């Protein structure tokens, strides 16, 4: 505590240990620790306590700050008649500030607005940009159907046509055709229909075995096709 002289007695500085949390809470609450301690000690000692009178501070007058760089030569400048050279700043704590703001002249329509010092005008909003048109992908070209797919008839080979027209299946034991006889009949059939080139003997043999499941055998020493006959 600070020693003070004057008043009804002398003030003596005394060091008192106070817990940190109590001191912090008292300072936060704005408690006058010196006055509270003296009042409590005086009550405990049974003596009257006369607090020190507090000096009243004069109330501060409203402050209006003007630009010191611009001299005031005419009272009409304050109302913006000769130019907007003065920009007064009104104290917000002044109770008459609201009335003073209402008395300020309103800017005329079409006149450029002058921003007050210390204030930053809000940036102008940019014009909205129209969205770019969405890109439309070009239509896909129809894919060509691969050869041999459904919907297209496969071309029948000359051997297949010959088998369908001239070969008859027969399960009889004596039913067979020699390979030479069948190939000679196939060659004649191709000439009659002007089919060129005529498939060779080996191609005909492989096709009859793999595609038409004809069975070959040797009868009386001659290669033949069994269970089949020429019509």
ABEGO torsion letter per residue (X at the ends): XBBBBEEABBBBBBBBBBBAAAAAAAAAAGBBAAAAAAAAAAAAAGBBBBBBBBBBBBBBBBBBBBBAABBBABAAAAAGAAEBABBBBBBAABAAAAAAAAABBBBBBGBBBBBBBGBBBBBBBBBBBBBBBBBBBBBBBBBBBBBGBBGBBBBBBAAAAAAAAABBBBABAABBBBAAAAAAAAAAAAAAAGBOBBBBAAAAAAAAAAAAGBBBBBBGGBBBBBGBBBX
